[in-house]
Amino acid sequence: MATFLYRIGGFAFRRRWLVLLLWVAVLGGAGAAAAGATGATETAVSLPGTEAQKAFDLLAEKFPAANAEGAGARVVLRAPDGQRITGPENREAVAAVLADVEGSSARVAAVTDPFAARTVSADGTTAYAQVTYGVTADALTGADHDRFDAALDAGRATGLTVEATGSALEPAGASMVTEAVGFALAAVILVVTFGSLVAAGMPLLTALVGVGVTLGAITALSGPLDLNGNTSALATMLGIAVGIDYSLFIVSRYRSERAAGHTAREAAARANGTAGSAVVFAGLTVVIALVGLAVVNLRVLTAMGMAAAGAVTVAVLVAVTLVPALLGLAPERALGRTRTPRRRTPGENATGATATPATPAPKPGAAARWVDAVLRRPVRALVVSVLALGVLALPATRLELGLPDDGSQPVSTTQRKAYDLLADSFGPGFNGPLTVVVTDADPAAAPAAADRFASDLAELDDVATVAPAAFNPAGDTAILTVVPRSAPASDATKALVGDIWDLADRTEAETGARGLVTGSTALNIDTSAKFTAAVVPYMLLVVGLAFLVLILVFRSLLVPLKAAVGFLLSVLASFGALVAVFQWGWLKDLFGIEQTGPIMSLMPILTVGIVFGLAMDYQVFLVTRMREAYVHGADPRTAVATGFQHSARVVTVAALIMITVFAGFVGAHEAIIKSLGFGLAVAVALDAFVVRMTLVPAVLALLGERAWHLPRWIDRVLPHVDVEGEKLTGAAPLEGAGAGDRSARVPEYSERG
């Protein structure tokens, strides 16, 4: 592997303009494909095999007209204090508001009259109207949203309380502010680290190229593959983070190789052969983790995982091809100002290269002092790290999962205000009605089955109302709308869904009529159960495959095992932080959280996938330098110290970049995006600084030679990938790197550690 990437790096450095033009062509092709894409992105969520999905599919089959995909909104109107909405003046004001809403867009298909439809609260203070659009929410424009908001504002000016909720209020497109914040912070970190705009700009430029190619491909394929619109957000988040980190690792190794006395082209090739090998295997572990999301068998999650895996794959390809080419364009300016004069060592040739160059040990600094402290007392470092992570993980035992609804929106939003108005005037369960579908193969028996089911439903605890059955044209299927007494996310409502399932089983056994339940609450329960059941198999699959990859990389059994255990500690601690902040409300004002509640159902498995991949990144980046020193003759303890000192700085910077990119999403308005950014930022911080930079050297110091032991029978069957670049030691410089090559002129300097 190292030799192969060494040759690619040398070729890209020498034929830099060709490589650059090829990537420009790829980026242009992706952009052209995206511009020509006409398919709409898929927004529906399906849960194959679940009760709620079966009911939804049955509704689509039996009630095709009711399965329209048009956007909708519910406008809630409340009279001023002490008045009734049914009063003459308020009736006129309501009519004017709804007329403005209907005229806000030519895409509005219908607006109901709350007085004719009898959607007025029992106390006469509140009413709601249903607005139906003839197009999907994605087809609504910014002007449609603005005019709709203006109609609501006009109603508020009359003295009415006017709020709205529904899919029609969704923004027409996602904001890029959060991505820009993280990208800007990453740029600052790189400039401070490298002391050179050129060196800092290389990882940023390559990350933009990778994300551009990925987003172009996602946009082009969104129609044919029915990709969900959320796929681009995750792909962008990961594409920026790993794109910068992978390029950073190669650029940093290039500077180190130049400090060792190599020519520019030789340094680029060696950096690609060593650091590039680590990048390839680190990227492979991330891809395994993301592709493994398919085991959940949820189309939306599979699409997100595949798109993010594609972003990581592109980032790896960009790092090992475009980065060496960019180094060829600015071989000296990439070095920045970290130069000090030095004398040539004995045996150095005319070009500045030595026969057997060795990377100089950096001067003692923060990294050296830290690893020295850990190695002096490894048991204490190990115990403190594990206890700290364990304490942080304790709140995870109270983790509650759920799907977001308007009740989880910030209290300042109109959606949340409408939710509260409806709950106050029509009951807590009004916002989460259950849809019960009753079907019988015999249309003649269906009415009796529906009546019996409705009667039995009305007798269940926590049922407020059961609407009369609505039959399909064939007369064999009926819809019963059940309004619970409790709020959608309450335990009582969840228990009610279980009671309805039991009732359906009894009814089918006695009459043959089949009953299914769906709706947001039922979907929530099914989703949580599906994700909970999938977490363990997913972790076993991902950790197992990555364990095999890491055995191949480190040629050890204990090092991959340690990596997996450390990951579990960091991810559980991040779950604990999520629960404490987003579920319990600790420090919620600090993070701008207006509403606490259950953690989104897909958060744990999505966090596990992303964090595992990134954790293995730091494992590979850090431990490959340790193994490299060990393979080149250092004793185990010295190898840990040397490898740590050489890689701690770049791992620290890489982690800080990841943290800033993810933390940028904490400022998002949506609680889902905010919690995802927070969880990933915390997990990366804990894994990089507690697990990889404290626990890892402590464990390796305690294991000694055993850390690098591999049974002979396994060693014989494993291919040797040479991640450490052992075959490059003492290798002849690339042809053409002589005195006549502009890139071969080596300045007299060394890089400070």
C-alpha positions in Angstrom: 0.0 0.0 0.0 2.7 2.5 1.0 4.7 1.8 -2.2 1.6 2.2 -4.4 0.6 5.5 -2.8 4.2 6.6 -2.9 4.2 6.2 -6.7 0.8 8.0 -6.9 2.2 10.9 -4.8 5.3 11.2 -7.0 3.2 11.1 -10.2 0.7 13.7 -8.9 3.5 16.0 -7.8 5.3 15.7 -11.2 2.1 15.9 -13.4 0.4 18.4 -11.1 -1.4 20.3 -13.8 -2.8 17.2 -15.3 -4.2 16.0 -11.9 -5.6 19.5 -11.2 -7.3 19.6 -14.6 -8.8 16.1 -14.0 -10.3 17.2 -10.7 -11.6 20.4 -12.2 -13.3 18.2 -14.9 -14.8 15.9 -12.3 -16.1 18.9 -10.3 -17.5 20.5 -13.5 -19.1 17.2 -14.5 -20.8 16.8 -11.1 -22.0 20.3 -11.3 -23.4 19.9 -14.8 -25.2 16.7 -13.8 -26.7 18.4 -10.7 -27.8 21.4 -12.9 -29.6 19.0 -15.3 -31.3 17.0 -12.5 -35.1 17.2 -12.5 -36.1 14.6 -10.0 -37.5 15.8 -6.7 -36.0 14.5 -3.5 -37.8 11.9 -1.5 -39.2 13.2 1.8 -41.3 10.3 3.0 -40.1 8.1 5.8 -40.9 4.4 5.5 -40.4 1.6 8.1 -40.8 -1.7 6.2 -42.3 -4.4 8.2 -43.7 -2.3 11.0 -47.3 -2.1 12.1 -47.6 1.7 11.3 -46.0 1.2 7.8 -48.4 -1.7 7.0 -51.3 0.5 7.9 -50.0 3.4 5.8 -49.5 1.1 2.8 -53.0 -0.2 3.3 -54.4 3.3 3.3 -52.4 4.1 0.1 -54.0 1.1 -1.5 -57.6 1.4 -0.3 -57.8 5.3 -0.2 -55.6 6.5 -3.1 -57.4 9.8 -3.3 -56.6 10.5 0.4 -53.0 9.7 -0.2 -52.3 13.0 -1.9 -48.8 14.4 -1.4 -49.7 18.0 -1.4 -48.4 20.3 1.3 -50.8 21.3 4.1 -51.1 23.8 6.9 -53.4 24.2 9.9 -54.2 27.8 10.8 -55.2 28.3 14.4 -57.2 31.4 15.4 -58.1 32.5 18.9 -60.3 35.4 19.9 -59.0 38.2 22.2 -59.4 37.5 26.0 -63.0 37.6 27.1 -64.4 37.2 23.6 -65.6 34.2 21.5 -64.3 33.4 18.1 -67.9 32.9 17.0 -68.8 36.6 17.6 -69.8 38.7 14.6 -66.6 40.8 14.5 -64.3 37.9 15.1 -66.1 35.9 12.4 -65.4 38.7 9.9 -61.8 38.8 11.0 -61.4 35.1 10.6 -62.9 35.2 7.1 -60.5 38.0 6.1 -57.5 36.1 7.4 -58.5 32.9 5.6 -59.2 34.9 2.4 -55.7 36.3 2.6 -54.2 32.8 3.1 -56.1 31.5 0.1 -54.9 34.4 -2.0 -51.3 34.0 -0.8 -50.4 31.5 -3.5 -51.9 30.2 -6.7 -50.8 26.8 -5.4 -53.4 26.8 -2.6 -56.0 24.2 -3.5 -58.5 24.7 -0.7 -59.1 26.4 2.7 -61.8 25.1 5.0 -64.3 27.2 6.9 -63.9 26.4 10.6 -67.5 27.4 11.3 -69.0 25.2 8.5 -66.6 22.3 9.4 -67.3 22.7 13.1 -63.7 22.9 14.0 -64.4 25.3 16.9 -63.4 24.5 20.5 -66.1 23.7 23.1 -65.5 27.0 24.9 -65.9 28.9 21.6 -62.6 30.8 21.9 -60.5 28.9 19.3 -61.0 27.6 15.8 -58.7 26.1 13.1 -58.8 25.9 9.4 -57.2 23.4 7.1 -55.2 24.7 4.2 -54.4 22.3 1.3 -51.9 22.9 -1.4 -51.8 21.3 -4.9 -48.1 20.8 -4.8 -45.6 19.2 -2.4 -43.8 21.3 0.3 -40.6 21.2 -1.7 -42.3 23.0 -4.6 -43.3 26.0 -2.5 -41.2 29.1 -3.1 -39.8 31.7 -0.7 -42.5 34.1 -2.0 -45.2 31.6 -1.1 -43.9 31.4 2.5 -43.5 35.2 2.7 -47.1 35.8 1.6 -48.4 33.2 3.9 -46.6 34.8 6.8 -47.9 38.2 5.8 -51.5 36.8 5.9 -50.9 35.6 9.4 -49.5 39.0 10.5 -52.5 40.8 9.0 -54.8 38.6 11.1 -52.7 39.4 14.3 -53.2 43.1 13.6 -56.9 42.7 14.0 -56.4 41.5 17.6 -56.7 37.8 16.9 -54.1 35.3 18.0 -53.1 33.6 14.7 -50.6 30.8 14.5 -50.0 28.0 12.0 -48.4 24.6 11.7 -47.9 21.9 9.0 -45.6 20.9 6.2 -46.4 24.1 4.2 -44.4 26.1 6.7 -41.2 24.2 6.1 -38.4 26.3 4.6 -37.9 25.9 0.8 -34.3 25.1 1.3 -31.7 24.3 3.9 -29.4 27.1 5.2 -25.7 26.9 4.7 -24.9 29.2 7.7 -23.9 26.4 10.0 -21.6 24.8 7.5 -20.0 28.2 6.8 -19.4 28.8 10.5 -17.6 25.5 11.0 -15.6 26.0 7.8 -14.5 29.5 8.9 -13.4 28.3 12.3 -11.5 25.4 10.7 -9.7 27.9 8.5 -8.6 30.0 11.5 -7.2 26.8 13.2 -5.3 25.8 10.1 -3.7 29.3 9.6 -2.6 29.4 13.3 -1.2 25.9 13.1 0.7 26.1 9.8 1.6 29.8 9.9 1.0 29.9 6.1 -2.1 30.8 4.1 -1.0 28.5 1.4 -0.5 25.5 3.7 -3.8 26.3 5.4 -5.6 26.8 2.1 -4.7 23.3 0.7 -6.9 21.3 3.1 -9.7 23.9 2.8 -9.5 23.8 -1.0 -9.4 20.0 -1.2 -12.4 19.8 1.2 -14.4 22.1 -1.0 -13.6 20.1 -4.1 -14.6 16.9 -2.4 -17.8 18.3 -1.0 -18.6 19.9 -4.4 -18.2 16.6 -6.2 -20.3 14.8 -3.6 -23.2 17.3 -3.5 -23.3 17.4 -7.3 -23.6 13.6 -7.4 -26.2 13.6 -4.6 -28.3 16.2 -6.4 -28.0 14.4 -9.8 -29.0 11.0 -8.2 -31.7 12.3 -5.9 -34.4 11.8 -8.4 -33.5 8.4 -9.8 -32.6 6.9 -6.4 -35.3 8.8 -4.4 -32.7 10.2 -2.0 -34.0 12.0 1.0 -33.2 15.7 1.2 -31.4 15.2 4.5 -28.6 13.2 2.8 -26.8 16.3 1.7 -26.6 17.8 5.2 -24.8 14.8 6.6 -22.6 14.4 3.6 -21.6 18.1 3.8 -20.9 17.9 7.5 -18.7 14.8 7.2 -17.2 15.8 3.8 -15.9 19.1 5.2 -14.6 17.5 8.4 -12.8 14.5 7.0 -11.7 16.3 3.8 -9.8 18.9 5.9 -8.4 16.3 8.3 -7.2 13.9 5.6 -5.4 16.6 3.7 -4.1 18.1 6.9 -2.4 14.8 7.8 -0.6 14.5 4.4 0.5 18.2 4.3 1.8 17.9 7.9 3.7 14.8 7.0 5.1 16.5 3.9 6.5 19.3 6.1 8.0 16.7 8.4 9.7 14.9 5.5 11.0 18.2 4.2 12.5 18.9 7.6 14.2 15.5 7.4 16.1 16.8 4.3 14.1 15.2 1.5 13.5 17.0 -1.8 10.0 18.4 -2.3 8.9 15.7 -4.7 10.4 12.9 -2.6 8.8 14.4 0.5 5.4 14.5 -1.2 5.7 10.9 -2.4 6.8 9.7 1.1 4.0 11.7 2.8 1.5 10.1 0.4 3.0 6.6 1.0 2.9 6.9 4.8 0.3 9.4 5.9 -1.7 8.5 2.7 -1.8 4.9 3.8 -3.2 5.9 7.1 -5.8 8.1 5.4 -6.9 5.2 3.2 -7.4 2.8 6.0 -9.0 5.5 8.3 -11.4 6.3 5.5 -12.1 2.6 5.0 -13.3 2.3 8.6 -15.5 5.4 8.3 -17.1 3.9 5.1 -17.7 0.6 6.8 -19.4 2.3 9.6 -21.6 4.4 7.4 -22.5 1.7 4.8 -23.4 -0.5 7.8 -26.3 1.7 8.5 -28.2 -0.3 5.8 -28.7 -3.1 8.4 -31.4 -1.0 10.0 -33.4 -1.4 6.8 -34.7 2.2 6.8 -34.5 3.8 3.4 -33.9 7.3 4.7 -31.0 6.1 7.0 -29.5 3.9 4.3 -29.5 6.9 1.9 -27.9 9.1 4.5 -25.2 6.5 5.2 -24.5 5.8 1.6 -24.2 9.5 0.7 -22.0 10.2 3.6 -19.8 7.2 2.7 -19.6 8.6 -0.8 -18.4 11.9 0.7 -15.7 10.1 2.7 -14.6 8.1 -0.3 -14.2 11.2 -2.4 -12.3 12.9 0.4 -9.8 10.0 0.5 -9.3 10.1 -3.3 -8.9 13.9 -3.2 -6.4 13.7 -0.4 -4.1 11.1 -2.0 -4.1 12.7 -5.5 -5.0 16.4 -5.4 -3.0 17.2 -2.3 0.4 16.0 -3.8 -0.5 18.0 -6.9 -1.1 21.1 -4.9 2.2 20.6 -3.1 3.9 20.5 -6.5 2.4 23.9 -7.3 3.7 25.5 -4.1 6.4 23.2 -2.6 8.1 25.9 -0.6 5.2 28.1 0.3 3.5 25.1 1.9 6.3 25.1 4.5 5.1 28.4 6.0 7.3 30.3 8.4 8.3 27.3 10.6 11.9 27.3 9.4 15.2 27.6 11.2 18.6 27.3 9.7 20.4 24.0 10.2 23.5 22.3 9.0 23.5 19.4 6.6 24.1 16.1 8.3 27.0 13.9 7.2 26.2 11.8 4.2 23.7 14.3 2.8 23.9 14.4 -1.0 23.9 17.4 -3.3 20.2 17.7 -3.3 19.9 17.7 0.5 18.7 14.1 0.8 20.4 11.6 3.0 21.0 8.0 2.2 18.9 6.8 5.2 16.9 9.8 6.3 15.1 9.6 9.6 12.5 12.0 10.8 14.0 14.1 13.6 12.5 13.9 17.0 10.7 17.2 17.8 11.9 19.3 20.6 10.2 18.7 23.9 6.9 20.6 24.0 3.4 20.1 25.3 3.0 16.8 23.6 6.2 15.5 25.0 5.4 16.6 28.5 1.9 15.1 28.3 3.0 11.7 27.1 5.8 11.6 29.6 3.3 12.2 32.4 1.0 9.5 31.1 3.9 7.0 30.7 5.2 7.7 34.2 1.9 6.7 35.7 -0.1 4.7 33.1 -2.3 3.0 35.7 -3.4 6.3 37.1 -4.1 7.8 33.6 -6.1 4.6 32.7 -8.2 4.6 35.8 -8.9 8.3 35.8 -9.9 8.2 32.1 -12.2 5.3 32.5 -13.9 6.7 35.6 -14.4 10.1 34.0 -16.0 8.6 30.9 -18.1 6.3 33.1 -19.4 9.2 35.1 -20.3 11.1 31.9 -22.1 8.0 30.6 -24.4 7.6 33.6 -27.2 9.8 32.3 -27.4 7.6 29.2 -29.2 5.0 31.4 -32.2 7.4 31.3 -32.1 7.8 27.5 -35.6 8.3 26.0 -36.1 8.2 22.2 -38.8 9.8 20.2 -39.7 11.4 16.9 -39.8 15.2 16.7 -43.1 17.0 16.4 -44.3 20.6 16.8 -44.2 20.1 20.6 -40.4 19.8 20.4 -40.1 23.1 18.4 -38.7 26.2 20.1 -41.4 28.0 22.0 -40.8 31.1 19.9 -41.9 29.4 16.7 -45.4 29.7 15.3 -45.6 25.9 14.9 -45.0 25.5 18.7 -47.5 28.2 19.5 -50.1 26.6 17.3 -49.4 23.2 18.9 -50.0 24.7 22.4 -53.2 26.5 21.3 -54.6 23.3 19.9 -53.6 21.3 23.0 -55.1 23.9 25.3 -58.4 24.2 23.4 -59.0 20.7 22.1 -57.1 18.5 24.5 -53.5 17.3 24.7 -54.1 14.3 22.5 -55.5 16.4 19.6 -52.0 17.0 18.2 -51.3 13.3 18.0 -54.5 11.5 16.7 -54.2 7.7 16.0 -55.5 6.4 12.7 -57.0 2.9 13.0 -57.6 1.0 9.7 -60.2 -1.8 9.8 -60.4 -4.0 6.7 -62.4 -7.2 5.9 -62.2 -9.3 2.8 -66.0 -9.4 2.8 -67.4 -5.9 2.1 -70.7 -6.9 3.6 -69.1 -7.7 7.0 -66.9 -4.7 7.1 -69.5 -2.2 8.5 -70.3 -4.4 11.4 -66.6 -5.0 12.1 -65.9 -1.3 12.0 -68.8 -0.5 14.4 -67.6 -3.2 16.8 -64.0 -1.9 16.7 -65.2 1.7 17.2 -67.3 0.6 20.2 -64.4 -1.3 21.8 -62.0 1.6 21.1 -64.3 4.0 23.0 -64.1 1.9 26.1 -60.3 1.9 26.2 -58.5 4.0 28.9 -57.1 7.3 27.6 -59.5 7.6 24.6 -61.1 11.0 24.3 -63.1 10.5 21.1 -63.6 8.1 18.3 -64.7 9.6 15.0 -67.3 7.8 12.9 -66.0 5.3 10.4 -65.1 6.5 6.9 -65.3 3.8 4.2 -63.5 3.5 0.9 -65.5 3.2 -2.3 -65.2 -0.6 -2.3 -66.7 -0.7 1.2 -64.2 -3.2 2.6 -62.0 -0.8 4.6 -62.8 1.9 7.1 -60.8 4.6 8.9 -61.3 5.3 12.5 -59.7 8.5 14.0 -58.9 8.1 17.7 -58.0 11.2 19.8 -56.2 10.2 23.0 -56.7 12.1 26.2 -52.9 12.4 26.7 -50.1 14.2 24.8 -48.6 12.4 21.9 -45.2 11.7 23.6 -46.7 10.6 27.0 -46.4 7.1 28.4 -50.3 6.9 28.6 -50.6 7.4 24.8 -47.9 4.8 24.2 -49.8 2.4 26.4 -52.9 3.2 24.5 -51.2 2.1 21.2 -50.3 -1.2 22.8 -53.9 -1.6 24.0 -55.2 -1.0 20.4 -52.7 -3.6 19.1 -54.1 -6.2 21.6 -57.7 -5.2 20.7 -56.8 -5.7 17.0 -55.4 -9.2 17.7 -58.6 -10.2 19.6 -60.9 -8.8 17.0 -59.1 -10.6 14.1 -59.2 -13.9 16.0 -62.9 -13.6 16.7 -64.3 -12.0 13.5 -61.5 -12.2 10.8 -61.4 -8.4 10.4 -58.0 -7.0 10.4 -57.1 -3.8 12.4 -54.0 -1.7 12.1 -52.9 1.5 13.8 -50.8 4.3 12.4 -50.3 8.0 13.0 -47.4 10.0 14.4 -47.5 8.4 17.9 -47.7 4.8 16.5 -44.9 5.6 14.0 -42.9 7.0 16.9 -43.2 3.8 18.9 -42.4 1.6 15.9 -39.4 3.7 14.9 -38.0 3.7 18.4 -38.4 -0.1 18.7 -36.8 -0.6 15.3 -33.8 1.5 16.0 -33.4 0.0 19.5 -33.4 -3.5 18.0 -30.9 -2.6 15.3 -28.3 -0.9 17.5 -26.6 -4.1 18.8 -26.5 -6.0 15.5 -25.2 -2.8 13.8 -22.4 -2.3 16.4 -21.4 -6.0 16.1 -21.2 -5.8 12.3 -19.3 -2.5 12.2 -17.0 -3.2 15.0 -16.3 -6.7 13.7 -15.4 -5.5 10.2 -13.4 -2.6 11.4 -11.6 -4.9 13.9 -10.5 -7.0 10.9 -9.3 -3.9 9.1 -7.3 -2.7 12.1 -5.7 -6.2 12.5 -4.5 -5.8 9.0 -3.2 -2.3 9.7 -1.5 -2.8 13.0 -0.8 -6.6 12.8 -2.0 -6.9 16.4 -5.0 -8.3 18.2 -4.8 -6.2 21.4 -4.5 -2.8 19.6 -7.8 -3.1 17.6 -9.5 -4.5 20.8 -8.3 -1.5 22.8 -9.6 0.8 20.0 -13.0 -0.8 20.0 -13.4 -0.6 23.8 -12.2 3.0 23.8 -14.8 3.9 21.2 -17.6 2.4 23.3 -16.5 4.5 26.3 -16.5 7.7 24.3 -19.8 7.1 22.5 -21.6 6.2 25.8 -20.2 9.3 27.4 -21.5 11.4 24.5 -24.9 9.8 24.9 -24.8 10.8 28.6 -24.0 14.4 27.6 -26.9 14.4 25.1 -29.3 13.2 27.8 -28.1 15.7 30.4 -28.3 18.7 28.0 -31.1 18.0 25.6 -33.4 15.7 27.7 -32.8 17.1 31.2 -32.0 20.6 30.3 -28.6 21.0 32.0 -26.8 24.1 30.6 -29.6 24.4 28.0 -29.4 28.2 28.0 -25.7 28.0 27.2 -26.5 26.1 24.1 -29.6 28.0 23.2 -32.0 25.2 23.8 -35.6 26.4 24.2 -37.3 23.0 24.5 -36.1 19.8 26.0 -37.5 16.4 25.4 -36.7 12.9 24.1 -33.7 12.3 21.9 -34.5 11.7 18.2 -34.8 8.0 17.5 -32.1 7.8 14.9 -29.6 9.8 16.9 -28.0 6.8 18.7 -27.4 4.7 15.7 -26.3 7.6 13.5 -24.0 8.8 16.2 -22.5 5.4 16.6 -21.8 5.1 12.9 -20.2 8.5 12.5 -18.3 8.5 15.8 -16.9 5.0 15.3 -15.5 5.9 11.9 -14.0 9.2 13.2 -12.6 7.4 16.3 -10.8 5.0 14.1 -9.4 7.9 12.2 -7.6 9.2 15.3 -6.6 5.6 16.2 -5.0 5.1 12.8 -3.4 8.6 12.7 -1.9 8.2 16.2 -1.0 4.6 16.5 0.5 4.2 13.0 3.3 6.6 14.0 3.9 4.6 17.1 4.0 1.3 15.2 6.2 3.0 12.6 8.7 3.8 15.3 8.4 0.2 16.7 8.9 -1.4 13.3 12.0 0.8 12.7 13.6 -0.5 15.9 12.4 1.5 18.9 11.4 -0.4 22.1 7.7 -0.3 22.9 7.8 2.5 25.4 10.0 4.7 23.2 7.8 3.9 20.2 4.8 5.2 22.1 6.6 8.4 23.2 8.1 9.0 19.7 5.0 8.3 17.8 2.9 10.4 20.1 5.2 13.4 19.9 5.2 13.2 16.1 1.4 12.8 15.7 -0.1 14.5 18.7 -0.1 17.9 17.1 -1.8 16.9 13.9 -4.3 14.7 15.8 -5.1 17.7 18.1 -5.6 20.0 15.1 -7.6 17.4 13.3 -9.9 16.9 16.3 -10.3 20.7 16.8 -11.4 21.0 13.2 -13.9 18.2 13.6 -15.2 19.8 16.8 -15.6 23.2 15.2 -17.3 21.9 12.2 -19.8 19.9 14.3 -20.2 22.6 16.9 -21.2 25.0 14.2 -24.4 23.0 13.9 -25.2 23.6 17.5 -26.2 27.1 16.4 -28.9 25.7 14.1 -32.5 26.6 14.7 -33.8 23.0 14.5 -33.4 20.9 17.6 -32.5 17.8 15.6 -29.6 19.4 13.8 -28.5 21.1 17.1 -28.5 17.8 19.0 -26.6 16.0 16.2 -23.9 18.7 16.1 -23.6 18.7 19.9 -23.4 14.9 20.2 -20.8 14.6 17.5 -18.7 17.5 18.8 -18.7 16.0 22.4 -18.0 12.5 21.1 -15.0 13.6 19.0 -13.6 15.7 21.9 -13.8 12.8 24.3 -12.5 10.3 21.9 -9.6 12.4 20.7 -8.4 13.9 23.9 -9.4 11.4 26.6 -9.3 8.0 24.8 -6.8 8.4 22.0 -4.3 10.8 23.7 -4.6 9.5 27.2 -6.0 6.1 27.5 -4.2 4.7 24.4 -0.6 5.6 25.4 -1.4 4.4 28.9 -2.6 1.0 27.7 0.2 0.5 25.2 2.7 1.3 27.9 1.2 -1.3 30.2 1.0 -3.9 27.4 4.6 -3.4 26.2 5.7 -5.9 23.6 2.4 -7.8 23.8 0.6 -4.8 22.2 2.3 -5.6 18.9 2.1 -9.4 19.1 0.2 -11.3 16.4 -0.1 -15.1 16.4 2.1 -16.6 13.7 -0.7 -18.4 12.0 -2.6 -15.2 11.6 0.5 -13.3 10.5 1.1 -15.9 7.7 -2.4 -15.5 6.2 -2.7 -11.7 6.4 -1.4 -9.7 3.5 1.3 -7.1 4.4 0.0 -3.7 3.5 3.0 -1.7 4.9 1.1 1.2 6.3 4.2 2.4 8.1 6.2 2.8 4.9 8.8 0.3 6.0 9.7 -0.5 2.4 10.3 3.2 1.7 13.2 3.3 4.2 16.4 3.5 2.3 14.6 3.5 -1.0 16.2 5.4 -3.9 14.7 8.8 -4.5 12.3 9.2 -7.4 13.8 9.6 -10.8 14.1 13.2 -11.9 14.5 14.5 -8.3 18.1 15.6 -9.0 19.7 18.9 -9.2 18.1 19.8 -12.5 14.6 19.6 -11.0 13.2 22.8 -9.6 11.4 20.9 -6.8 14.7 19.3 -5.8 16.3 22.4 -4.4 16.1 22.0 -0.6 16.4 25.0 1.6 18.5 24.7 4.7 15.9 24.4 7.5 14.3 22.1 9.9 10.7 22.1 11.3 10.1 22.8 14.9 8.1 20.1 16.7 
